[in-house]
């Protein structure tokens, strides 16, 4: 199953269609009024990717 939206640890992750830059897919992570943008070589979301972003970047928001 290919996920383009995923809720993970209170964050909503989504992929914008046709928003590839240099072959990478744009992923938006949103929670409340916070928005972070990531670029990934994969074409879909996974819990592993979301956990990696959470552990490396998003944990600082509490």
PyMOL Python script that loads the backbone (N, CA, C, O; Angstrom):
from pymol import cmd

cmd.read_pdbstr("""\
ATOM      1  N   UNK A   1       0.845  -1.181   0.000  1.00  0.00           N
ATOM      2  CA  UNK A   1       0.000   0.000   0.000  1.00  0.00           C
ATOM      3  C   UNK A   1       0.891   1.245   0.000  1.00  0.00           C
ATOM      4  O   UNK A   1       1.831   1.341   0.790  1.00  0.00           O
ATOM      5  N   UNK A   2       0.598   2.177  -0.871  1.00  0.00           N
ATOM      6  CA  UNK A   2       1.377   3.407  -0.986  1.00  0.00           C
ATOM      7  C   UNK A   2       0.644   4.542  -0.286  1.00  0.00           C
ATOM      8  O   UNK A   2      -0.460   4.913  -0.684  1.00  0.00           O
ATOM      9  N   UNK A   3       1.257   5.090   0.750  1.00  0.00           N
ATOM     10  CA  UNK A   3       0.630   6.145   1.542  1.00  0.00           C
ATOM     11  C   UNK A   3       1.090   7.517   1.074  1.00  0.00           C
ATOM     12  O   UNK A   3       2.285   7.755   0.894  1.00  0.00           O
ATOM     13  N   UNK A   4       0.127   8.419   0.878  1.00  0.00           N
ATOM     14  CA  UNK A   4       0.457   9.808   0.568  1.00  0.00           C
ATOM     15  C   UNK A   4       0.099  10.723   1.735  1.00  0.00           C
ATOM     16  O   UNK A   4       0.427  11.910   1.720  1.00  0.00           O
ATOM     17  N   UNK A   5      -0.576  10.170   2.749  1.00  0.00           N
ATOM     18  CA  UNK A   5      -0.882  10.893   3.979  1.00  0.00           C
ATOM     19  C   UNK A   5      -0.724   9.934   5.144  1.00  0.00           C
ATOM     20  O   UNK A   5      -1.063   8.755   5.045  1.00  0.00           O
ATOM     21  N   UNK A   6      -0.201  10.458   6.259  1.00  0.00           N
ATOM     22  CA  UNK A   6       0.022   9.603   7.423  1.00  0.00           C
ATOM     23  C   UNK A   6       0.042  10.455   8.681  1.00  0.00           C
ATOM     24  O   UNK A   6       0.669  11.514   8.710  1.00  0.00           O
ATOM     25  N   UNK A   7      -0.644   9.993   9.720  1.00  0.00           N
ATOM     26  CA  UNK A   7      -0.590  10.619  11.039  1.00  0.00           C
ATOM     27  C   UNK A   7       0.445   9.859  11.854  1.00  0.00           C
ATOM     28  O   UNK A   7       0.370   8.635  11.963  1.00  0.00           O
ATOM     29  N   UNK A   8       1.417  10.577  12.433  1.00  0.00           N
ATOM     30  CA  UNK A   8       2.463   9.917  13.205  1.00  0.00           C
ATOM     31  C   UNK A   8       2.896  10.816  14.351  1.00  0.00           C
ATOM     32  O   UNK A   8       3.340  11.941  14.123  1.00  0.00           O
ATOM     33  N   UNK A   9       2.772  10.333  15.574  1.00  0.00           N
ATOM     34  CA  UNK A   9       3.182  11.062  16.784  1.00  0.00           C
ATOM     35  C   UNK A   9       2.597  12.477  16.854  1.00  0.00           C
ATOM     36  O   UNK A   9       3.275  13.420  17.263  1.00  0.00           O
ATOM     37  N   UNK A  10       1.345  12.608  16.454  1.00  0.00           N
ATOM     38  CA  UNK A  10       0.668  13.900  16.521  1.00  0.00           C
ATOM     39  C   UNK A  10       0.916  14.806  15.331  1.00  0.00           C
ATOM     40  O   UNK A  10       0.399  15.923  15.295  1.00  0.00           O
ATOM     41  N   UNK A  11       1.684  14.360  14.364  1.00  0.00           N
ATOM     42  CA  UNK A  11       1.986  15.133  13.164  1.00  0.00           C
ATOM     43  C   UNK A  11       1.221  14.561  11.976  1.00  0.00           C
ATOM     44  O   UNK A  11       1.035  13.349  11.869  1.00  0.00           O
ATOM     45  N   UNK A  12       0.784  15.440  11.091  1.00  0.00           N
ATOM     46  CA  UNK A  12       0.136  15.023   9.848  1.00  0.00           C
ATOM     47  C   UNK A  12       1.148  15.196   8.718  1.00  0.00           C
ATOM     48  O   UNK A  12       1.557  16.315   8.409  1.00  0.00           O
ATOM     49  N   UNK A  13       1.546  14.094   8.109  1.00  0.00           N
ATOM     50  CA  UNK A  13       2.487  14.098   6.995  1.00  0.00           C
ATOM     51  C   UNK A  13       1.706  13.913   5.706  1.00  0.00           C
ATOM     52  O   UNK A  13       0.811  13.071   5.634  1.00  0.00           O
ATOM     53  N   UNK A  14       2.039  14.693   4.688  1.00  0.00           N
ATOM     54  CA  UNK A  14       1.368  14.548   3.398  1.00  0.00           C
ATOM     55  C   UNK A  14       2.337  14.847   2.265  1.00  0.00           C
ATOM     56  O   UNK A  14       3.286  15.618   2.410  1.00  0.00           O
ATOM     57  N   UNK A  15       2.067  14.212   1.135  1.00  0.00           N
ATOM     58  CA  UNK A  15       2.863  14.422  -0.072  1.00  0.00           C
ATOM     59  C   UNK A  15       2.043  15.269  -1.026  1.00  0.00           C
ATOM     60  O   UNK A  15       0.884  14.960  -1.301  1.00  0.00           O
ATOM     61  N   UNK A  16       2.642  16.332  -1.529  1.00  0.00           N
ATOM     62  CA  UNK A  16       1.982  17.150  -2.539  1.00  0.00           C
ATOM     63  C   UNK A  16       2.189  16.506  -3.901  1.00  0.00           C
ATOM     64  O   UNK A  16       3.312  16.168  -4.274  1.00  0.00           O
ATOM     65  N   UNK A  17       1.101  16.341  -4.636  1.00  0.00           N
ATOM     66  CA  UNK A  17       1.211  15.766  -5.971  1.00  0.00           C
ATOM     67  C   UNK A  17       1.959  16.725  -6.886  1.00  0.00           C
ATOM     68  O   UNK A  17       1.815  17.943  -6.780  1.00  0.00           O
ATOM     69  N   UNK A  18       2.742  16.174  -7.768  1.00  0.00           N
ATOM     70  CA  UNK A  18       3.497  16.948  -8.762  1.00  0.00           C
ATOM     71  C   UNK A  18       4.390  18.012  -8.132  1.00  0.00           C
ATOM     72  O   UNK A  18       4.577  19.084  -8.708  1.00  0.00           O
ATOM     73  N   UNK A  19       4.934  17.729  -6.972  1.00  0.00           N
ATOM     74  CA  UNK A  19       5.804  18.702  -6.304  1.00  0.00           C
ATOM     75  C   UNK A  19       7.214  18.143  -6.148  1.00  0.00           C
ATOM     76  O   UNK A  19       7.858  18.341  -5.118  1.00  0.00           O
ATOM     77  N   UNK A  20       7.687  17.445  -7.174  1.00  0.00           N
ATOM     78  CA  UNK A  20       9.039  16.899  -7.103  1.00  0.00           C
ATOM     79  C   UNK A  20      10.059  17.952  -7.509  1.00  0.00           C
ATOM     80  O   UNK A  20       9.846  18.720  -8.447  1.00  0.00           O
ATOM     81  N   UNK A  21      11.167  17.973  -6.788  1.00  0.00           N
ATOM     82  CA  UNK A  21      12.266  18.881  -7.083  1.00  0.00           C
ATOM     83  C   UNK A  21      13.530  18.041  -7.176  1.00  0.00           C
ATOM     84  O   UNK A  21      13.893  17.345  -6.228  1.00  0.00           O
ATOM     85  N   UNK A  22      14.192  18.107  -8.315  1.00  0.00           N
ATOM     86  CA  UNK A  22      15.419  17.333  -8.539  1.00  0.00           C
ATOM     87  C   UNK A  22      15.212  15.853  -8.228  1.00  0.00           C
ATOM     88  O   UNK A  22      16.094  15.203  -7.666  1.00  0.00           O
ATOM     89  N   UNK A  23      14.046  15.325  -8.596  1.00  0.00           N
ATOM     90  CA  UNK A  23      13.764  13.910  -8.401  1.00  0.00           C
ATOM     91  C   UNK A  23      13.380  13.518  -6.991  1.00  0.00           C
ATOM     92  O   UNK A  23      13.261  12.329  -6.694  1.00  0.00           O
ATOM     93  N   UNK A  24      13.183  14.488  -6.115  1.00  0.00           N
ATOM     94  CA  UNK A  24      12.797  14.185  -4.732  1.00  0.00           C
ATOM     95  C   UNK A  24      11.370  14.664  -4.483  1.00  0.00           C
ATOM     96  O   UNK A  24      10.936  15.687  -5.013  1.00  0.00           O
ATOM     97  N   UNK A  25      10.659  13.904  -3.671  1.00  0.00           N
ATOM     98  CA  UNK A  25       9.268  14.184  -3.356  1.00  0.00           C
ATOM     99  C   UNK A  25       9.173  15.134  -2.166  1.00  0.00           C
ATOM    100  O   UNK A  25       9.877  14.966  -1.170  1.00  0.00           O
ATOM    101  N   UNK A  26       8.301  16.131  -2.278  1.00  0.00           N
ATOM    102  CA  UNK A  26       8.089  17.101  -1.202  1.00  0.00           C
ATOM    103  C   UNK A  26       7.088  16.536  -0.197  1.00  0.00           C
ATOM    104  O   UNK A  26       5.980  16.140  -0.560  1.00  0.00           O
ATOM    105  N   UNK A  27       7.495  16.505   1.066  1.00  0.00           N
ATOM    106  CA  UNK A  27       6.638  16.027   2.148  1.00  0.00           C
ATOM    107  C   UNK A  27       6.428  17.172   3.127  1.00  0.00           C
ATOM    108  O   UNK A  27       7.384  17.829   3.539  1.00  0.00           O
ATOM    109  N   UNK A  28       5.180  17.409   3.494  1.00  0.00           N
ATOM    110  CA  UNK A  28       4.848  18.459   4.454  1.00  0.00           C
ATOM    111  C   UNK A  28       4.423  17.802   5.761  1.00  0.00           C
ATOM    112  O   UNK A  28       3.565  16.919   5.772  1.00  0.00           O
ATOM    113  N   UNK A  29       5.024  18.235   6.850  1.00  0.00           N
ATOM    114  CA  UNK A  29       4.661  17.769   8.192  1.00  0.00           C
ATOM    115  C   UNK A  29       3.998  18.942   8.909  1.00  0.00           C
ATOM    116  O   UNK A  29       4.588  20.016   9.026  1.00  0.00           O
ATOM    117  N   UNK A  30       2.759  18.734   9.392  1.00  0.00           N
ATOM    118  CA  UNK A  30       2.009  19.808  10.036  1.00  0.00           C
ATOM    119  C   UNK A  30       1.477  19.358  11.393  1.00  0.00           C
ATOM    120  O   UNK A  30       1.065  18.214  11.582  1.00  0.00           O
ATOM    121  N   UNK A  31       1.503  20.302  12.324  1.00  0.00           N
ATOM    122  CA  UNK A  31       0.882  20.107  13.633  1.00  0.00           C
ATOM    123  C   UNK A  31       0.538  21.486  14.160  1.00  0.00           C
ATOM    124  O   UNK A  31       1.396  22.365  14.238  1.00  0.00           O
ATOM    125  N   UNK A  32      -0.721  21.670  14.520  1.00  0.00           N
ATOM    126  CA  UNK A  32      -1.211  22.972  14.972  1.00  0.00           C
ATOM    127  C   UNK A  32      -0.836  24.026  13.929  1.00  0.00           C
ATOM    128  O   UNK A  32      -1.249  23.911  12.775  1.00  0.00           O
ATOM    129  N   UNK A  33      -0.070  25.042  14.301  1.00  0.00           N
ATOM    130  CA  UNK A  33       0.313  26.084  13.347  1.00  0.00           C
ATOM    131  C   UNK A  33       1.754  25.922  12.865  1.00  0.00           C
ATOM    132  O   UNK A  33       2.335  26.857  12.314  1.00  0.00           O
ATOM    133  N   UNK A  34       2.325  24.746  13.072  1.00  0.00           N
ATOM    134  CA  UNK A  34       3.711  24.470  12.665  1.00  0.00           C
ATOM    135  C   UNK A  34       3.707  23.693  11.357  1.00  0.00           C
ATOM    136  O   UNK A  34       2.921  22.762  11.177  1.00  0.00           O
ATOM    137  N   UNK A  35       4.591  24.085  10.447  1.00  0.00           N
ATOM    138  CA  UNK A  35       4.742  23.368   9.180  1.00  0.00           C
ATOM    139  C   UNK A  35       6.225  23.197   8.875  1.00  0.00           C
ATOM    140  O   UNK A  35       6.982  24.167   8.866  1.00  0.00           O
ATOM    141  N   UNK A  36       6.626  21.970   8.630  1.00  0.00           N
ATOM    142  CA  UNK A  36       7.998  21.656   8.241  1.00  0.00           C
ATOM    143  C   UNK A  36       7.952  20.941   6.899  1.00  0.00           C
ATOM    144  O   UNK A  36       7.016  20.193   6.618  1.00  0.00           O
ATOM    145  N   UNK A  37       8.958  21.173   6.079  1.00  0.00           N
ATOM    146  CA  UNK A  37       9.009  20.557   4.757  1.00  0.00           C
ATOM    147  C   UNK A  37      10.265  19.711   4.643  1.00  0.00           C
ATOM    148  O   UNK A  37      11.358  20.129   5.025  1.00  0.00           O
ATOM    149  N   UNK A  38      10.081  18.507   4.105  1.00  0.00           N
ATOM    150  CA  UNK A  38      11.180  17.574   3.885  1.00  0.00           C
ATOM    151  C   UNK A  38      11.150  17.121   2.431  1.00  0.00           C
ATOM    152  O   UNK A  38      10.105  17.164   1.782  1.00  0.00           O
ATOM    153  N   UNK A  39      12.283  16.694   1.932  1.00  0.00           N
ATOM    154  CA  UNK A  39      12.373  16.122   0.589  1.00  0.00           C
ATOM    155  C   UNK A  39      12.967  14.733   0.711  1.00  0.00           C
ATOM    156  O   UNK A  39      13.945  14.524   1.428  1.00  0.00           O
ATOM    157  N   UNK A  40      12.369  13.783   0.003  1.00  0.00           N
ATOM    158  CA  UNK A  40      12.778  12.385   0.122  1.00  0.00           C
ATOM    159  C   UNK A  40      12.802  11.739  -1.265  1.00  0.00           C
ATOM    160  O   UNK A  40      12.029  12.112  -2.147  1.00  0.00           O
ATOM    161  N   UNK A  41      13.697  10.771  -1.443  1.00  0.00           N
ATOM    162  CA  UNK A  41      13.808  10.081  -2.728  1.00  0.00           C
ATOM    163  C   UNK A  41      12.645   9.118  -2.963  1.00  0.00           C
ATOM    164  O   UNK A  41      12.382   8.753  -4.109  1.00  0.00           O
ATOM    165  N   UNK A  42      11.948   8.701  -1.916  1.00  0.00           N
ATOM    166  CA  UNK A  42      10.815   7.779  -2.043  1.00  0.00           C
ATOM    167  C   UNK A  42       9.596   8.509  -2.601  1.00  0.00           C
ATOM    168  O   UNK A  42       9.489   9.731  -2.490  1.00  0.00           O
ATOM    169  N   UNK A  43       8.682   7.752  -3.201  1.00  0.00           N
ATOM    170  CA  UNK A  43       7.459   8.328  -3.760  1.00  0.00           C
ATOM    171  C   UNK A  43       6.266   8.216  -2.821  1.00  0.00           C
ATOM    172  O   UNK A  43       5.163   8.640  -3.164  1.00  0.00           O
ATOM    173  N   UNK A  44       6.481   7.650  -1.645  1.00  0.00           N
ATOM    174  CA  UNK A  44       5.385   7.455  -0.708  1.00  0.00           C
ATOM    175  C   UNK A  44       5.909   7.531   0.728  1.00  0.00           C
ATOM    176  O   UNK A  44       7.117   7.496   0.965  1.00  0.00           O
ATOM    177  N   UNK A  45       4.988   7.635   1.669  1.00  0.00           N
ATOM    178  CA  UNK A  45       5.344   7.756   3.082  1.00  0.00           C
ATOM    179  C   UNK A  45       5.383   6.392   3.756  1.00  0.00           C
ATOM    180  O   UNK A  45       4.725   5.445   3.323  1.00  0.00           O
ATOM    181  N   UNK A  46       6.154   6.316   4.806  1.00  0.00           N
ATOM    182  CA  UNK A  46       6.177   5.115   5.639  1.00  0.00           C
ATOM    183  C   UNK A  46       6.357   5.551   7.089  1.00  0.00           C
ATOM    184  O   UNK A  46       6.818   6.658   7.366  1.00  0.00           O
ATOM    185  N   UNK A  47       5.991   4.673   7.997  1.00  0.00           N
ATOM    186  CA  UNK A  47       6.173   4.970   9.413  1.00  0.00           C
ATOM    187  C   UNK A  47       7.648   5.150   9.740  1.00  0.00           C
ATOM    188  O   UNK A  47       8.000   5.960  10.597  1.00  0.00           O
ATOM    189  N   UNK A  48       8.510   4.405   9.065  1.00  0.00           N
ATOM    190  CA  UNK A  48       9.949   4.509   9.304  1.00  0.00           C
ATOM    191  C   UNK A  48      10.476   5.896   8.934  1.00  0.00           C
ATOM    192  O   UNK A  48      11.259   6.481   9.683  1.00  0.00           O
ATOM    193  N   UNK A  49      10.052   6.424   7.783  1.00  0.00           N
ATOM    194  CA  UNK A  49      10.473   7.770   7.373  1.00  0.00           C
ATOM    195  C   UNK A  49       9.980   8.818   8.363  1.00  0.00           C
ATOM    196  O   UNK A  49      10.739   9.693   8.778  1.00  0.00           O
ATOM    197  N   UNK A  50       8.709   8.729   8.739  1.00  0.00           N
ATOM    198  CA  UNK A  50       8.131   9.703   9.664  1.00  0.00           C
ATOM    199  C   UNK A  50       8.820   9.642  11.023  1.00  0.00           C
ATOM    200  O   UNK A  50       9.057  10.678  11.643  1.00  0.00           O
ATOM    201  N   UNK A  51       9.140   8.447  11.485  1.00  0.00           N
ATOM    202  CA  UNK A  51       9.840   8.302  12.763  1.00  0.00           C
ATOM    203  C   UNK A  51      11.236   8.912  12.679  1.00  0.00           C
ATOM    204  O   UNK A  51      11.694   9.559  13.621  1.00  0.00           O
ATOM    205  N   UNK A  52      11.904   8.707  11.560  1.00  0.00           N
ATOM    206  CA  UNK A  52      13.245   9.286  11.373  1.00  0.00           C
ATOM    207  C   UNK A  52      13.192  10.808  11.429  1.00  0.00           C
ATOM    208  O   UNK A  52      14.017  11.431  12.097  1.00  0.00           O
ATOM    209  N   UNK A  53      12.232  11.410  10.736  1.00  0.00           N
ATOM    210  CA  UNK A  53      12.092  12.873  10.765  1.00  0.00           C
ATOM    211  C   UNK A  53      11.743  13.344  12.169  1.00  0.00           C
ATOM    212  O   UNK A  53      12.247  14.368  12.631  1.00  0.00           O
ATOM    213  N   UNK A  54      10.876  12.592  12.848  1.00  0.00           N
ATOM    214  CA  UNK A  54      10.511  12.972  14.210  1.00  0.00           C
ATOM    215  C   UNK A  54      11.738  12.957  15.123  1.00  0.00           C
ATOM    216  O   UNK A  54      11.986  13.916  15.854  1.00  0.00           O
ATOM    217  N   UNK A  55      12.500  11.870  15.078  1.00  0.00           N
ATOM    218  CA  UNK A  55      13.664  11.735  15.959  1.00  0.00           C
ATOM    219  C   UNK A  55      14.752  12.757  15.656  1.00  0.00           C
ATOM    220  O   UNK A  55      15.457  13.198  16.564  1.00  0.00           O
ATOM    221  N   UNK A  56      14.897  13.139  14.386  1.00  0.00           N
ATOM    222  CA  UNK A  56      15.969  14.057  14.012  1.00  0.00           C
ATOM    223  C   UNK A  56      15.578  15.528  14.107  1.00  0.00           C
ATOM    224  O   UNK A  56      16.426  16.367  14.412  1.00  0.00           O
ATOM    225  N   UNK A  57      14.315  15.859  13.852  1.00  0.00           N
ATOM    226  CA  UNK A  57      13.931  17.269  13.742  1.00  0.00           C
ATOM    227  C   UNK A  57      12.704  17.668  14.559  1.00  0.00           C
ATOM    228  O   UNK A  57      12.731  18.685  15.252  1.00  0.00           O
ATOM    229  N   UNK A  58      11.641  16.889  14.488  1.00  0.00           N
ATOM    230  CA  UNK A  58      10.352  17.336  15.011  1.00  0.00           C
ATOM    231  C   UNK A  58      10.207  17.211  16.524  1.00  0.00           C
ATOM    232  O   UNK A  58       9.336  17.852  17.111  1.00  0.00           O
ATOM    233  N   UNK A  59      11.036  16.406  17.157  1.00  0.00           N
ATOM    234  CA  UNK A  59      10.939  16.207  18.610  1.00  0.00           C
ATOM    235  C   UNK A  59      11.124  17.522  19.369  1.00  0.00           C
ATOM    236  O   UNK A  59      10.628  17.658  20.487  1.00  0.00           O
ATOM    237  N   UNK A  60      11.825  18.486  18.784  1.00  0.00           N
ATOM    238  CA  UNK A  60      12.098  19.753  19.479  1.00  0.00           C
ATOM    239  C   UNK A  60      10.824  20.556  19.752  1.00  0.00           C
ATOM    240  O   UNK A  60      10.818  21.436  20.613  1.00  0.00           O
ATOM    241  N   UNK A  61       9.746  20.255  19.023  1.00  0.00           N
ATOM    242  CA  UNK A  61       8.484  20.962  19.231  1.00  0.00           C
ATOM    243  C   UNK A  61       7.687  20.386  20.394  1.00  0.00           C
ATOM    244  O   UNK A  61       6.644  20.927  20.761  1.00  0.00           O
ATOM    245  N   UNK A  62       8.170  19.302  20.972  1.00  0.00           N
ATOM    246  CA  UNK A  62       7.537  18.734  22.156  1.00  0.00           C
ATOM    247  C   UNK A  62       6.437  17.779  21.921  1.00  0.00           C
ATOM    248  O   UNK A  62       5.856  17.259  22.874  1.00  0.00           O
TER     249      UNK A  62
END
""", "prot")
cmd.dss("prot")
cmd.show_as("cartoon", "prot")
cmd.util.cbc("prot")
cmd.orient("prot")
